[in-house]
Amino acid sequence: MNLLAAYTYLQVLDFLTTLAFLLSGVQEGNPVVRGAMVLLGAPWLGLASVKVVALGLGFVCWRGGRFRLLMFANLFFACLVAWNLVALIAGLSR
């Protein structure tokens, strides 16, 4: 359960850091997320919908015993959130 909890927490952190980027005028880099934002007409709604799908995939991995895959996803999103925070701090320091 810890892997799933960490995955969920990292998805929330990615959502929040991405919102901070959007509010500061930075465009979304992921074409899937960008498409969802355009399709749904509101950036936060497109981002939230992608995150709901991501959480579903995380749950499927957890239920299916794909713990190694979930561990690698956690590592990826931990690095992504750290990068987002560094980029935000660097942008604010200018």
Stockholm file with secondary structure:
# STOCKHOLM 1.0

chainA/1-94         MNLLAAYTYLQVLDFLTTLAFLLSGVQEGNPVVRGAMVLLGAPWLGLASVKVVALGLGFVCWRGGRFRLLMFANLFFACLVAWNLVALIAGLSR
#=GR chainA/1-94 SS CHHHHHHHHHHHHHHHHHHHHHHTTCCCCCHHHHHHHHHHSSHHHHHHHHHHHHHHHHHHHHHTTCHHHHHHHHHHHHHHHHHHHHHHHHHHTC
#=GC SS_cons        CHHHHHHHHHHHHHHHHHHHHHHTTCCCCCHHHHHHHHHHSSHHHHHHHHHHHHHHHHHHHHHTTCHHHHHHHHHHHHHHHHHHHHHHHHHHTC
//
